[in-house]
């Protein structure tokens, strides 16, 4: 029997160096991540993005795991700050 999975969405502020496309592609490469969408340009090397994930675990715990993976594996990603009030469970 398959484990039920839920889709969650949350916004994050990211700071990066180098090319934004490379950073977003590396975030998308994480297994739980379904989509990364740019919401707003916040200035030089800063963006507001929406991240959607598919997981069987609680939403906040999963987003913290994604954050740790991103900061540990993506050298050009300097900071990722979640806007916790934007956590939304999507059907």
C-alpha positions as CSV (number, residue, x, y, z in Angstrom):
1,X,0.0,0.0,0.0
2,X,1.4,3.4,-1.0
3,X,2.1,6.1,1.6
4,X,-0.1,9.2,1.2
5,X,1.8,12.2,0.0
6,X,0.9,15.9,0.3
7,X,1.9,18.9,-1.7
8,X,3.0,22.0,0.2
9,X,4.0,25.5,-1.0
10,X,6.1,28.1,0.8
11,X,7.9,31.3,-0.2
12,X,11.5,31.9,0.6
13,X,14.0,34.8,0.2
14,X,17.2,33.6,-1.3
15,X,20.6,35.3,-1.6
16,X,23.0,34.0,-4.2
17,X,26.2,34.7,-6.1
18,X,26.6,33.9,-9.8
19,X,23.8,33.0,-12.1
20,X,20.2,32.7,-10.8
21,X,19.3,30.1,-13.3
22,X,22.0,27.8,-12.0
23,X,20.8,28.2,-8.4
24,X,17.2,27.5,-9.3
25,X,18.1,24.4,-11.4
26,X,20.1,23.0,-8.5
27,X,17.1,23.6,-6.1
28,X,14.8,21.9,-8.7
29,X,17.2,18.9,-8.7
30,X,16.3,18.0,-5.1
31,X,14.0,14.9,-5.1
32,X,11.1,16.4,-3.1
33,X,11.0,19.7,-5.0
34,X,8.3,19.9,-7.7
35,X,8.7,23.5,-8.7
36,X,10.6,26.7,-8.0
37,X,9.0,29.9,-9.2
38,X,10.4,33.5,-9.0
39,X,7.8,35.8,-7.4
40,X,9.7,39.1,-7.1
41,X,13.2,40.6,-7.6
42,X,14.4,42.0,-4.3
43,X,17.5,43.7,-5.6
44,X,21.0,42.6,-6.6
45,X,21.5,38.9,-6.0
46,X,18.2,38.5,-4.0
47,X,14.9,37.0,-5.0
48,X,11.6,36.0,-3.5
49,X,10.7,32.5,-4.8
50,X,7.9,30.0,-4.2
51,X,8.9,26.4,-3.7
52,X,6.5,23.5,-4.0
53,X,7.3,20.1,-2.6
54,X,5.7,16.6,-2.5
55,X,6.3,14.7,0.8
56,X,4.8,12.2,3.2
57,X,6.2,14.1,6.2
58,X,4.9,17.3,7.9
59,X,5.4,20.4,5.7
60,X,7.7,22.5,8.0
61,X,10.0,19.6,8.7
62,X,10.3,18.8,5.0
63,X,11.0,22.5,4.1
64,X,13.8,22.6,6.8
65,X,15.3,19.4,5.2
66,X,15.2,21.0,1.8
67,X,16.8,24.2,3.2
68,X,19.7,22.2,4.7
69,X,20.2,20.3,1.5
70,X,20.3,23.5,-0.5
71,X,22.7,25.3,1.7
72,X,24.9,22.3,2.0
73,X,25.1,21.4,-1.7
74,X,24.7,24.6,-3.6
75,X,27.9,26.6,-3.3
76,X,26.5,29.8,-4.9
77,X,23.5,29.9,-2.6
78,X,24.4,32.2,0.4
79,X,21.2,32.2,2.3
80,X,17.6,30.8,2.2
81,X,15.1,32.3,4.6
82,X,11.6,30.8,4.6
83,X,8.5,33.0,5.2
84,X,6.8,30.6,7.5
85,X,3.5,32.3,7.4
86,X,3.2,31.4,3.7
87,X,3.2,27.6,4.3
88,X,0.2,26.2,2.4
89,X,-1.0,22.6,2.0
90,X,-2.2,22.1,-1.5
91,X,-4.7,19.3,-2.0
